[in-house]
Amino acid sequence: MERKDYERLRWRCIRRALLELDVTLTRFLDDGFDKLDEEGQRAFVALADMEDYDLWDLITGKAEIDDPRITSIVALLRKS
């Protein structure tokens, strides 16, 4: 991922309506994003594009999604 795209992603991660999402997403971006393959990085970007409350419901287990790529990233977010 190019640096400018990474910075845009970082901005989207820290400008959330829920502080919990800010913390969760930026922590993972700092500690785990680089370790993902290209497909995993695309899945994380897809998560960052989700509405805040839908994303929070996924992370907290109140909702599920049928996309295995996103499910694997959500599992990593829960561990971080």
Number of C-alpha atoms within 10 A of each C-alpha: 10 6 8 9 10 13 12 10 18 17 13 16 22 16 11 17 11 12 11 10 20 18 14 18 25 18 15 19 19 10 11 16 17 13 10 13 10 12 11 17 19 15 21 23 16 12 20 18 13 11 11 16 13 13 19 18 12 19 20 12 12 10 11 15 10 7 9 10 16 21 17 14 21 23 13 13 18 14 9 12
